[in-house]
Structure formats: structure tokens, C-alpha cells
Amino acid sequence: MTRLTDTFAQLKAEKRTAFVPFIMAGDPDLATSERLLHALPEAGADVIEVGFPFTDPMADGPIIAEAGQRALAGGQTLKKTLEMVKRFRAAGHQTPIVLMGYANPVLQHGDSFAQDAVDAGVDGLILVDLPPEESGELDVQAKEAGLDMIRLATPTTRDERIDRVIEHASGFLYYVAVAGVTGGRSAGADELGEAITRLREKTSLPIAAGFGIKDAPSAHAAAQHADAVVVGSAIVKALELEGVDAAVALARELAAATHAPGGQQ
């Protein structure tokens, strides 16, 4: 059992959908992003996605891509991100942490990455540009270390492809609710419900819906179908425009909408 599986089991017993905020490590600087990270559990985060910046973020919309560029300009690295998570754990926080980013920094880190991540307190990993066919070695290292490898499914993923995607997946399955980059249009509730119903026929893993969920109404709508609701661009933008307090206030509002009665769990 991992922190992720424990958290989702508890939420299922409580009939609650998980709220999963995303932040970019090092945006606008390390101290500010770390302050936000430490505030999110109290604001209602059940799981936290922590992005690590990369120079070519092909799946990111302008808001998160610009956050990554600010982080890189400030000197943020994958190693510094792991150290940030380690301090989060040292402060006593038990909220699961999932790193989200791209394969190149992980590959540059070397074969010790999975164990180093777990030692720092990371629970799961999402690499948006690493297909299952190319992640065999990392899959083995992650399994040995106890790091959940979280896979992505999209509206265009065919049934036979989903089987391959979930073959070595653990933690949860991330459903990209819109065809496009982060921060785009919101998915329709009926469309999302149909897609998640199809995925549930394939896997018993919890299913998180992300991309295009940007406010309390869309978070609540997604929570009617998904086991977890991921919000990134809206929180990153609130931090950019108004600072940590505004980002925390938005997270609290989104958590309340996600946790409101009537969700899938």
C-alpha cells in the first residue's frame, strides 16, 4: 500500500472525490512555490501534483508553460524539486505528492531517480511524453522503489490502446478530459461521464479528470463522474496575478466544490 492507494481507499469509504491541485515547483521562485505547497493540505488538497519545469513542455498551455519558464529562469531543477518535497515531508505533511513533467530531466537524473524520488517523499510520477512502450526500464525501477507510475488516457485513446496504457499503471489513471493542452475549454459533463464509464470497464484504478477544469462549477461537475479532479492552470494563474493567499483561497473553493455531495465515489 502507498499513500496514494491509502488516500483513495479512505476517500472511497467517505464517498468523496479527491481534489488534486497542480503547482509548478519554483514558480515564481522556490520560496513562494514552497509556501504554497505547504498551505495546500489545509486548503483541502487530497493529493498534490508538483510540476518540474522543462524547456519544451508540449502538453502545457500558455499559463503553465510560462510558469515553467519562470521557474527555469530562477534556477529550478528536478533535484531542487525533490529537495522541496523532502522538506514538505520533514514538516509532517502526509498528503500524497505526484510529480508531473517530461521524461528528459528524469532520464538525465539517472537510474537512481525512482529511489531518490521515493526517499524524498514522492508517491507517484506522471511523464506526459513517455509512452508505455518506452518506459520499461523506468517501470521496473519504479516498482522496485514503490513509486506509482500514473498513465494518461485521452478522448482519442482507442479501447485496445487503453489496455496497453493501464497494463503497468498504478496509483490512478489520469484522464485528459479535453483534446488539447492544459488550460483549454472545459469538457462537457455528459462527454466526461461517458468516457469515464468506458475506462471503468477496463480498470479498477481510481480515475482522475484533468485539463479544462478551471472553476468551482466545472470541478463539481467533474466530481460527479471522476474519483479525482485535477486543477492546474487556474491555481497557477491566481498565484501569478495575486500571490499565495489568492491561490490558497481558490484551492479552498475548488476543494469545497469537489468534495460537495453527489460525487461518483
SULJO-V322072 format. One record per backbone hydrogen bond with DSSP energy under -1.0 kcal/mol. CO is the residue of the C=O (numbers start at 0). NH is the residue of the N-H. E is the energy in kcal/mol with one decimal. If there is no record, write none. Layout:
co = <CO	CO>
nh = <NH	NH>
e = <E	E>
This chain:
co = <1	2	3	4	5	6	7	8	9	10	11	17	18	18	19	20	22	23	28	29	30	31	32	33	34	35	38	39	40	47	48	49	50	55	56	58	60	61	62	63	64	65	66	67	68	69	70	71	76	77	78	79	80	81	82	83	84	85	86	87	88	95	96	96	97	98	99	100	102	103	104	105	109	111	112	113	114	115	116	122	123	124	125	126	130	131	134	135	136	137	138	139	140	141	141	147	148	150	152	153	157	158	160	161	169	172	173	174	177	180	187	188	189	190	191	192	193	194	195	198	198	205	206	206	207	208	209	214	215	216	217	218	221	221	222	226	227	228	230	231	232	233	234	235	236	237	238	242	243	244	245	246	247	248	249	250	251	252	253	254>
nh = <5	6	7	8	9	10	11	12	13	15	14	228	45	46	230	48	50	26	32	33	34	35	36	37	38	39	42	44	43	97	22	99	24	57	59	181	64	65	66	67	68	69	70	71	72	73	75	74	80	81	82	83	84	85	86	87	88	89	90	92	91	47	122	123	49	125	51	127	106	107	108	109	112	115	116	117	118	119	121	147	98	149	100	129	133	134	138	139	140	141	142	143	144	145	146	124	169	173	175	156	161	162	164	165	171	207	152	209	179	183	191	192	193	194	195	196	197	198	199	201	202	172	226	227	174	229	176	218	219	220	221	222	224	225	263	17	208	19	21	235	236	237	238	239	240	241	242	246	247	248	249	250	251	252	253	254	255	256	257	258>
e = <-2.7	-2.4	-2.5	-2.1	-2.3	-2.5	-2.3	-2.0	-1.7	-2.7	-1.0	-2.7	-2.6	-1.4	-1.9	-2.7	-3.5	-1.8	-2.3	-2.2	-2.1	-2.1	-2.3	-2.2	-1.0	-1.2	-1.1	-2.2	-1.4	-2.7	-2.2	-2.1	-2.6	-1.7	-1.5	-1.7	-2.6	-2.5	-1.5	-2.4	-1.9	-2.3	-2.3	-2.6	-2.4	-1.4	-2.6	-1.6	-1.7	-2.3	-2.1	-1.9	-2.0	-2.2	-1.9	-1.7	-2.2	-2.2	-1.4	-1.5	-2.1	-2.5	-2.9	-1.5	-2.9	-2.7	-1.6	-2.0	-2.8	-2.5	-1.5	-1.1	-1.9	-2.9	-3.1	-2.2	-2.6	-1.6	-2.7	-2.5	-2.5	-2.5	-2.4	-1.4	-1.9	-1.3	-3.0	-2.0	-2.1	-2.9	-2.5	-2.2	-1.8	-1.8	-2.8	-2.2	-2.4	-2.9	-3.3	-1.7	-2.4	-1.5	-2.4	-2.5	-1.7	-3.0	-2.4	-2.2	-1.0	-1.0	-2.7	-2.6	-2.4	-2.0	-2.5	-2.2	-1.9	-1.9	-2.4	-1.8	-1.6	-3.1	-2.6	-1.3	-3.9	-3.0	-2.8	-2.3	-2.7	-2.3	-2.1	-1.9	-1.7	-2.7	-2.3	-2.7	-2.7	-3.0	-2.2	-2.5	-2.6	-2.1	-2.2	-2.1	-2.6	-2.7	-1.2	-1.9	-2.8	-2.3	-2.3	-2.3	-2.4	-2.0	-2.7	-2.6	-2.1	-1.9	-2.5	-2.8>
